[in-house]
Amino acid sequence: MAKNSLSKQEPLLIMNKLKKFFPLKRNSFFDKNQIYVRAVEDVNLRIIKGETFGLVGESGCGKSTLGRVILQLYPPTSGSAVYYGSRVEDMDLNYIVKEIEKLPKYQEHAIKCYQKSVKYDEELVSLKKEIDAIEKSKEMPDKNYEKKQKRVEKLAYLSREQKKEASRQLREGSRTVGSLILEENIEQIRDLLLKATVLFGHNSVIFSGLEGKYSDKYSEEVKSLFEKVRGFKGQKTLAITERTLDPKYQAKLEKNRETGINLTRLDDEEMRNLRRKLQIIFQDPYSSLDSRMTVGQIIGEAVVEHGMYKKGSKELETYILETMSKCGLDGYMLHRFPHQFSGGQRQRIGIARALALKPEFVVCDEAVSALDVSIQSQIINLLMELKEQEDLTYLFISHDLSVIKHISDRIGVMYLGNMVELGPSAEIYADPLHPYTKALLSAIPTTDEIKGTRIILEGDIPSNIFPPSGCKFRTRCPLATDKCAKVVPEYREINPGHFVACHYYEKTKDMK
Ligand SMILES: Nc1ncnc2c1ncn2[C@@H]1O[C@H](COP(=O)(O)OP(=O)(O)OP(=O)(O)O)[C@@H](O)[C@H]1O
């Protein structure tokens, strides 16, 4: 794998509309409606190389699920998680071939959406004519007239949505395939792949497709080319136009090229290869270690699996001892079993196990929650030291804002599966925009007299199977109005890098 060359401030991971729904068992065979626990819903998140991103929220809000879905420990229901620590060119060619194979699906879907939007437009045009006729006739507009006007609005909306979806599909296709193009060792196919695939990023494909103007000038050439790429069978229609040969257009596509790896697309084998770089430290230091293995075996197991050192070698032992020492574990502990250690020491073993793999990104899932307060700070200090030494990036999950406060560069607040606020730590503390964040903050014990009173949230956390309509927080929110029950608040950037999903965020500061 090529060495990662990301500098600070560049994203290491970008999550787009990540969703995880867990299906619940049906009550009976005849029960047709499958119901789901909506654990994580449409989360957009960038994790910046070198940062500690703190993720908070009450128990059950989906923090752990989000951490696991990012790492692909749970397959996501939909959405993407793109990792920039390795380049797509470093992946096995299978990944590339698979991506090419998916292209026609994007195109098909886009064409369907576009056709629907054309239908809506046709109906809209004829309705508008009828409306015009009514207006010109100087007759009193009746109920029908109003109905028609409403329908026109609805049609315009539907048509717009379908067009948007068509473009989204094409963009998605071009991003993934665009990313395949610059592989140097397949240079001979590079140009043609570029020509053949870039088109999926442009509306001209569907327009020309619908009008029957597909050019098959290059299709034979491209087909045989695809066949060369590991047995890919080739596609019947690949649209090529003059536009694709335009260097300016190619440069534009190159700029939009996705250089990262969409983890959600990898198969198990491909993910296994990347797993070393993406690690997790679990909450419970008691159950997360195999009680039948010695500390040395626990730390060394995955190191051997990933081929970093040979099993039983002197080098492996030296490496394990070095890692243990970094994590504050003495060498004599090498042959001992987990039950012979305290909670804090066990958590150090868990940390050593993850860090021995030289990861780049580590999810710390309630990594200190099970420990005594005095031990908590030792472990947090250790994690922070290791982060500097090893150039790590953390997603630090905790239900406790006071734990996250001092260590996070940025903080995300989750409620019932959604990210409701996200911003730089200092800003979240000084100027929380979401009423939920404000309530969580007010619950942190403090000696500071002026900090204000504790905001007590009414009621229990609602079900995430049938969450409240509109804003999911509204049933407990002191600021809620009728609008909150009807309209889902948009997740918006209010200050640079500070996002919130609340209709009334401006009133949060006056909340008592
Ligand atoms: N494997 C699973 N199958 C079904 N439902 C699940 C599964 N894992 C989590 N859930 C549900 O998804 C929701 C979110 O759980 P999650 O563990 O992610 O929350 P959390 O914020 O990390 O809370 P906690 O700190 O208590 O673990 C919960 O309602 C939980 O019951």
The ligand as a Gaussian input file, in Angstrom:
#p B3LYP/6-31G(d) Opt

LIG

0 1
 N      -27.622000      -5.426000      16.606000
 C      -28.713000      -4.701000      16.837000
 N      -29.942000      -5.173000      16.507000
 C      -31.058000      -4.441000      16.717000
 N      -31.055000      -3.214000      17.252000
 C      -29.879000      -2.687000      17.612000
 C      -28.642000      -3.393000      17.423000
 N      -27.633000      -2.613000      17.871000
 C      -28.203000      -1.471000      18.317000
 N      -29.544000      -1.508000      18.149000
 C      -30.509000      -0.456000      18.495000
 O      -30.098000       0.739000      17.843000
 C      -30.283000       1.853000      18.689000
 C      -28.980000       2.596000      18.843000
 O      -28.092000       1.827000      19.631000
 P      -26.588000       2.226000      19.923000
 O      -25.953000       1.151000      20.740000
 O      -25.938000       2.606000      18.663000
 O      -26.769000       3.522000      20.803000
 P      -25.711000       4.274000      21.692000
 O      -26.002000       5.707000      21.541000
 O      -24.347000       3.823000      21.401000
 O      -26.144000       3.831000      23.142000
 P      -25.318000       3.043000      24.254000
 O      -24.342000       4.032000      24.763000
 O      -26.369000       2.673000      25.252000
 O      -24.723000       1.867000      23.553000
 C      -30.849000       1.325000      19.976000
 O      -32.249000       1.488000      19.939000
 C      -30.486000      -0.127000      19.968000
 O      -31.431000      -0.865000      20.675000

